[in-house]
C-alpha cells in the first residue's frame, strides 16, 4: 500500500500507540475524581499540558484540550463573539479556510455578524494589504489558517500578527492543523492570540486536539458542564489520547527541521516526475518565493475527472485525495480551488498528494509510473468513446 493522504490523517506512530495503551489501561481514572486513581490521571493530564505548551513556546495554563482541530476552531470563534470583552460584529477571514472556520463564519453571518472573506491570489495566498484595507472599528476577529490543507499555500502569519499588534482589540486566530511539525511555529513571536492543532495530523490519535489561547483572553465556553479545562471546555478529558498527543507533539517539535528537509525532497522529487505526464498542471504555490508547505502537492490533469483517477489509483493500492477530507465526498469542485482562481474544469481534475515522513522516494517512483499508465488508459478510453 502507498498512502499519500496524510493531510487527511496520519498513521499513528507505534510508540504513540504504546503510550496510549499504557495510559488507557494503567491510568484510567477520571481526572476530576478525588481518589488516588483520579489524582494519577490528573497528574498525567497536567504533565501533558506542560509538554504541549513547551512544544509551542507558551504557558501551560494557555492550553485547552479539545477533541479535534474543528472543535478548537469552533470554540474560539463562537466563544469570542459571545464573550463579554467583544462587542463588535465584524470578522475577517479568508475564502479558502478549512470548513470548520468557513462554515462557522457562515453560521454567524446568518445571525447578523458581518464577515469579510479575503480574496487570494492564484496560488491561494492572502496579502497583508488586503487585511489592512478591511479592518473596521467593529472588527473583533481575524482568522487565517497557517497552511492551506488543499493547496499547501503558506499564509503570511507573522506579518499579519505584526500588523494586528497595533490593534489590541482585534483577536488573531490561526488554524495550524496542517503546519505543526512541518514548519516553524511561534505563537508568541508572531502575535497569535489563539491557535488550533489536531493530534491525528502528526501521527497521534484521533480524538485529541488543543487550543492555545493567550492569557487574559475572555471568551465563553462552547461546551458547558463540569468546569474542566479551566471552565472553558466541559467534559471528561480524554487522558490517554491527550498524553499520546503530547508525546507526538514533543517528537515532532524536535524533528521539525529534519521533517521539513525530508518532506521537501520528496515533494521536489514528485514534482520533477509529474512534469513528464502530458497535460499536467500544478495548482497552488509555484513561484520560488512561494514554495508552499513541504508535504502538500495539488495538481490537475485536465480532461480527466478526479474521481476516476482516485478510483483507478486505489485499484493499484495507492491512496490520494481530491480535496480536504471534510469536503471530499461532494461532487462539486473544491471551494478552495475555485476561490484561488482555478477554473472549474481544472478543479474537477485536481488531485492532492500529501506526504508524511513514513513515505519514500521508491513510493514516489511507483506512484508516477502507475499514474502514467492510468492516464494513458483513460485518455485512450475517452478517445474511443468520442470517435
C-alpha positions as CSV (number, residue, x, y, z in Angstrom):
1,X,0.0,0.0,0.0
2,X,1.1,3.5,-0.8
3,X,-0.6,6.1,1.4
4,X,-0.4,9.7,0.1
5,X,-3.3,11.2,2.0
6,X,-1.5,12.4,5.2
7,X,-3.3,15.8,5.2
8,X,-6.5,13.9,5.9
9,X,-5.0,11.7,8.7
10,X,-1.7,10.0,9.5
11,X,-0.7,6.5,10.7
12,X,-0.1,6.7,14.4
13,X,3.5,6.0,15.5
14,X,4.0,2.7,17.3
15,X,5.5,4.4,20.3
16,X,2.5,6.8,20.4
17,X,0.1,3.8,20.3
18,X,2.1,2.2,23.1
19,X,1.8,5.4,25.2
20,X,-2.0,5.4,24.6
21,X,-2.3,1.8,25.7
22,X,-0.2,2.4,28.8
23,X,-2.3,5.3,30.0
24,X,-5.7,3.8,28.9
25,X,-5.0,0.6,30.9
26,X,-2.9,1.9,33.8
27,X,-4.3,5.3,34.4
28,X,-8.0,5.0,33.6
29,X,-9.3,7.1,36.4
30,X,-11.4,10.2,35.8
31,X,-9.0,13.2,36.4
32,X,-11.8,15.1,38.2
33,X,-12.2,12.3,40.8
34,X,-10.8,12.9,44.2
35,X,-9.5,9.4,44.8
36,X,-5.9,8.2,44.1
37,X,-6.7,6.9,40.5
38,X,-8.3,10.3,39.7
39,X,-5.3,12.1,41.1
40,X,-3.0,9.9,39.0
41,X,-4.9,10.7,35.8
42,X,-5.0,14.5,36.7
43,X,-1.2,14.4,37.1
44,X,-0.7,12.8,33.7
45,X,-3.0,15.4,32.2
46,X,-1.1,18.3,33.6
47,X,2.2,16.8,32.6
48,X,0.9,16.5,29.1
49,X,-0.3,20.1,29.2
50,X,3.2,21.2,30.1
51,X,4.8,19.2,27.3
52,X,2.3,20.6,24.7
53,X,2.9,24.1,25.9
54,X,6.7,23.7,25.7
55,X,6.4,22.5,22.1
56,X,4.6,25.7,21.2
57,X,6.7,28.0,23.5
58,X,3.6,29.1,25.5
59,X,2.4,28.7,29.1
60,X,0.7,25.5,30.3
61,X,-2.3,27.5,31.5
62,X,-2.8,28.8,28.0
63,X,-3.5,25.3,26.7
64,X,-7.1,23.9,26.5
65,X,-7.5,20.3,25.4
66,X,-10.3,19.6,22.9
67,X,-11.3,16.6,20.7
68,X,-10.1,18.0,17.4
69,X,-9.0,20.9,15.3
70,X,-12.6,21.6,14.3
71,X,-13.7,21.8,17.9
72,X,-10.9,24.1,18.7
73,X,-11.8,26.4,15.8
74,X,-15.5,26.5,16.7
75,X,-14.7,27.0,20.4
76,X,-12.6,30.2,19.9
77,X,-14.7,31.8,17.1
78,X,-18.1,31.2,18.8
79,X,-16.6,31.8,22.2
80,X,-15.1,35.2,21.3
81,X,-18.2,36.6,19.7
82,X,-20.3,35.9,22.8
83,X,-17.5,36.9,25.3
84,X,-18.0,40.0,27.4
85,X,-15.0,41.8,26.0
86,X,-16.0,41.6,22.4
87,X,-18.9,43.9,21.4
88,X,-18.2,44.3,17.6
89,X,-19.8,42.2,15.0
90,X,-17.2,42.2,12.2
91,X,-14.9,39.2,11.4
92,X,-12.2,39.0,8.8
93,X,-11.2,35.5,7.5
94,X,-10.2,34.1,4.1
95,X,-12.2,32.5,1.3
96,X,-10.0,29.4,1.5
97,X,-10.2,28.4,5.2
98,X,-11.0,24.9,6.4
99,X,-14.7,24.2,6.7
100,X,-14.6,24.4,10.5
101,X,-13.7,28.1,10.2
102,X,-15.5,28.9,6.9
103,X,-18.8,27.3,7.9
104,X,-18.7,28.7,11.4
105,X,-18.4,32.2,9.9
106,X,-21.3,31.4,7.5
107,X,-23.4,30.4,10.5
108,X,-22.5,33.7,12.3
109,X,-23.3,35.6,9.2
110,X,-26.8,34.1,9.2
111,X,-27.5,35.5,12.6
112,X,-26.3,39.1,11.9
113,X,-22.5,39.1,12.0
114,X,-20.6,40.8,9.2
115,X,-18.0,38.6,7.7
116,X,-15.3,39.7,5.2
117,X,-13.8,36.8,3.2
118,X,-10.4,37.9,2.0
119,X,-9.6,37.0,-1.6
120,X,-6.5,35.1,-2.5
121,X,-4.1,35.2,-5.5
122,X,-3.8,32.4,-8.0
123,X,-1.6,30.4,-5.5
124,X,-4.1,30.5,-2.7
125,X,-2.3,33.2,-0.7
126,X,-3.8,36.3,1.0
127,X,-2.0,39.6,1.1
128,X,-1.4,41.7,4.2
129,X,-2.6,44.9,2.4
130,X,-6.0,43.3,2.0
131,X,-6.2,42.6,5.7
132,X,-5.3,46.3,6.4
133,X,-7.9,47.5,3.9
134,X,-10.8,45.5,5.6
135,X,-10.2,46.4,9.2
136,X,-13.1,48.4,10.7
137,X,-13.9,50.0,14.1
138,X,-16.1,47.0,14.9
139,X,-13.7,44.3,13.8
140,X,-13.2,41.8,16.6
141,X,-11.5,38.8,15.0
142,X,-9.1,37.9,12.2
143,X,-8.9,34.2,11.5
144,X,-6.3,33.0,8.9
145,X,-5.0,29.4,8.6
146,X,-1.2,28.9,8.5
147,X,-1.1,26.2,5.8
148,X,-3.9,25.5,3.4
149,X,-4.8,21.9,3.5
150,X,-5.6,21.5,-0.2
151,X,-3.1,23.8,-2.0
152,X,-0.3,23.9,0.6
153,X,-0.2,27.7,0.5
154,X,1.6,29.3,3.4
155,X,-0.1,32.4,4.7
156,X,2.0,35.4,5.9
157,X,1.0,34.8,9.6
158,X,3.9,36.6,11.2
159,X,3.3,39.7,9.0
160,X,-0.4,39.7,9.8
161,X,0.4,39.3,13.5
162,X,2.8,42.2,13.4
163,X,0.1,44.3,11.7
164,X,-2.6,43.4,14.3
165,X,-0.3,44.2,17.2
166,X,-1.3,47.8,16.6
167,X,-5.0,46.8,17.0
168,X,-5.2,45.4,20.6
169,X,-9.0,45.0,20.4
170,X,-8.7,42.6,17.5
171,X,-8.2,38.9,18.2
172,X,-5.9,36.9,15.9
173,X,-6.7,33.2,15.5
174,X,-4.6,30.8,13.4
175,X,-5.6,27.3,12.3
176,X,-2.2,25.5,12.5
177,X,-3.6,22.0,12.0
178,X,-1.6,21.4,8.8
179,X,1.6,23.2,9.8
180,X,2.6,21.9,13.2
181,X,5.7,19.6,12.9
182,X,6.4,20.6,9.3
183,X,7.1,24.4,9.6
184,X,8.4,26.7,12.3
185,X,5.6,27.9,14.5
186,X,6.0,30.7,17.1
187,X,2.6,31.9,18.5
188,X,4.2,34.4,20.9
189,X,6.7,35.9,18.5
190,X,4.1,36.1,15.7
191,X,1.4,37.9,17.8
192,X,-1.0,35.0,17.6
193,X,-3.8,35.2,20.2
194,X,-5.1,31.7,19.7
195,X,-4.1,28.6,17.7
196,X,-5.6,25.2,16.9
197,X,-3.9,21.8,16.5
198,X,-5.1,18.3,15.9
199,X,-3.2,15.2,17.0
200,X,-4.0,12.8,14.2
201,X,-2.3,15.1,11.6
202,X,1.1,14.3,13.1
203,X,1.0,10.6,13.9
204,X,-1.1,11.0,17.1
205,X,-4.6,9.6,17.6
206,X,-8.0,10.9,16.6
207,X,-10.0,12.3,19.5
208,X,-7.4,14.8,20.8
209,X,-6.7,18.4,19.8
210,X,-5.8,21.6,21.6
211,X,-6.5,25.3,21.6
212,X,-3.8,27.7,22.6
213,X,-5.3,30.9,24.0
214,X,-3.2,33.8,25.1
215,X,-3.5,34.6,28.8
216,X,-6.1,37.3,29.5
217,X,-8.4,36.5,26.6
218,X,-12.1,36.4,27.5
219,X,-14.4,34.1,25.8
220,X,-17.5,31.9,26.5
221,X,-17.2,28.1,26.5
222,X,-18.7,26.2,23.6
223,X,-19.4,23.2,25.9
224,X,-20.7,23.9,29.4
225,X,-20.8,21.4,32.2
226,X,-18.4,20.3,35.0
227,X,-15.9,23.0,34.7
228,X,-13.0,21.0,33.2
229,X,-10.2,22.8,31.3
230,X,-10.2,25.9,33.4
231,X,-14.0,26.1,32.9
232,X,-13.6,26.6,29.1
233,X,-14.3,23.1,27.8
234,X,-16.5,20.8,29.9
235,X,-16.5,17.0,29.7
236,X,-14.2,14.3,31.0
237,X,-10.8,14.8,29.4
238,X,-9.6,12.0,27.0
239,X,-6.4,11.5,29.1
240,X,-4.9,8.6,27.0
241,X,-5.3,10.4,23.7
242,X,-4.1,13.7,25.3
243,X,-0.9,12.1,26.8
244,X,-0.2,10.4,23.5
245,X,-0.7,13.7,21.7
246,X,1.8,15.4,24.0
247,X,4.4,12.8,23.2
248,X,3.7,13.1,19.4
249,X,4.0,16.9,19.7
250,X,7.3,16.7,21.6
251,X,8.6,14.3,19.0
252,X,7.5,16.4,16.0
253,X,8.8,19.6,17.6
254,X,12.3,18.2,18.0
255,X,12.2,16.8,14.4
256,X,10.7,19.8,12.7
257,X,13.8,20.9,10.7
258,X,14.5,17.3,9.7
259,X,10.9,16.8,8.8
260,X,10.9,19.9,6.6
261,X,14.1,18.8,4.7
262,X,12.9,15.2,4.1
263,X,9.4,16.2,3.0
264,X,10.7,19.0,0.8
265,X,13.0,16.5,-1.0
266,X,10.0,14.1,-1.5
267,X,7.9,16.9,-2.9
268,X,10.5,18.1,-5.4
269,X,11.1,14.5,-6.5
270,X,7.4,14.1,-7.2
271,X,7.2,17.5,-9.0
272,X,10.1,16.5,-11.2
273,X,8.4,13.3,-12.2
274,X,4.9,14.8,-12.8
275,X,6.4,17.2,-15.4
276,X,6.7,14.1,-17.7
277,X,3.0,13.5,-17.7
278,X,1.3,15.2,-20.7
279,X,-1.2,17.9,-19.7
280,X,0.0,18.1,-16.1
281,X,-0.8,21.4,-14.3
282,X,0.4,22.4,-10.8
283,X,-2.2,24.1,-8.6
284,X,-1.1,26.4,-5.8
285,X,2.3,27.8,-4.9
286,X,4.6,27.7,-8.0
287,X,7.0,30.7,-7.6
288,X,10.3,30.2,-5.9
289,X,9.2,32.9,-3.4
290,X,6.1,30.8,-2.5
291,X,7.4,27.3,-2.3
292,X,4.4,26.2,-0.2
293,X,4.2,23.6,2.6
294,X,6.7,20.7,2.1
295,X,4.1,18.0,2.3
296,X,1.3,19.0,0.0
297,X,1.1,19.0,-3.8
298,X,-2.1,19.7,-5.7
299,X,-2.2,19.1,-9.4
300,X,-4.6,18.6,-12.3
301,X,-4.8,16.5,-15.4
302,X,-7.4,18.4,-17.4
303,X,-9.9,16.2,-19.3
304,X,-9.8,13.5,-16.6
305,X,-12.0,13.5,-13.6
306,X,-10.7,13.4,-10.1
307,X,-13.0,10.6,-9.0
308,X,-11.8,8.4,-11.9
309,X,-8.2,9.0,-11.1
310,X,-8.7,8.3,-7.4
311,X,-10.6,5.0,-8.1
312,X,-8.0,3.9,-10.6
313,X,-5.2,4.6,-8.2
314,X,-7.0,2.9,-5.4
315,X,-7.3,-0.2,-7.5
316,X,-3.5,-0.2,-7.5
317,X,-3.5,0.2,-3.7
318,X,-2.4,3.8,-3.9
319,X,-4.4,6.4,-1.8
320,X,-4.6,10.1,-2.6
321,X,-7.5,12.6,-2.4
322,X,-9.1,15.4,-4.4
323,X,-9.6,17.9,-1.6
324,X,-9.9,18.3,2.2
325,X,-11.3,15.2,3.8
326,X,-14.2,17.3,5.2
327,X,-15.2,18.2,1.6
328,X,-14.1,15.2,-0.4
329,X,-17.5,13.5,-0.7
330,X,-19.0,16.4,-2.5
331,X,-19.4,16.1,-6.3
332,X,-18.8,19.8,-6.7
333,X,-15.4,21.3,-7.5
334,X,-13.4,22.3,-4.4
335,X,-14.4,25.7,-3.0
336,X,-10.8,26.3,-2.0
337,X,-9.6,25.8,-5.6
338,X,-12.3,27.9,-7.1
339,X,-11.7,30.8,-4.7
340,X,-8.0,30.6,-5.5
341,X,-8.9,31.4,-9.1
342,X,-8.6,27.9,-10.5
343,X,-11.3,27.2,-13.2
344,X,-14.0,24.6,-12.6
345,X,-12.6,22.4,-15.4
346,X,-9.1,22.4,-13.8
347,X,-10.6,21.9,-10.3
348,X,-12.6,18.9,-11.5
349,X,-9.5,17.0,-12.3
350,X,-7.5,18.0,-9.2
351,X,-5.5,15.5,-7.1
352,X,-3.9,16.2,-3.8
353,X,-0.9,14.3,-2.7
354,X,0.2,14.8,0.9
355,X,3.2,13.2,2.4
356,X,4.5,12.1,5.8
357,X,8.0,11.1,6.8
358,X,6.9,7.5,6.5
359,X,6.8,7.9,2.7
360,X,9.8,7.1,0.5
361,X,11.3,8.0,-2.9
362,X,10.5,4.5,-4.0
363,X,6.8,5.1,-3.4
364,X,7.0,8.2,-5.4
365,X,8.6,6.3,-8.3
366,X,5.8,3.7,-8.2
367,X,3.1,6.5,-8.0
368,X,4.5,8.3,-11.1
369,X,4.7,5.1,-13.2
370,X,1.2,4.0,-12.1
371,X,-0.3,7.4,-12.7
372,X,1.3,7.5,-16.2
373,X,-0.2,4.1,-17.0
374,X,-3.7,5.2,-15.7
375,X,-3.6,8.5,-17.6
376,X,-2.7,6.7,-20.8
377,X,-5.5,4.2,-20.4
378,X,-8.1,6.8,-19.5
379,X,-7.2,9.0,-22.4
380,X,-7.4,6.1,-24.9
381,X,-10.8,5.2,-23.4
382,X,-12.0,8.8,-23.9
383,X,-10.8,8.9,-27.5
384,X,-12.5,5.7,-28.4
385,X,-15.7,6.9,-26.8
386,X,-15.8,10.1,-28.8
387,X,-14.7,8.6,-32.1
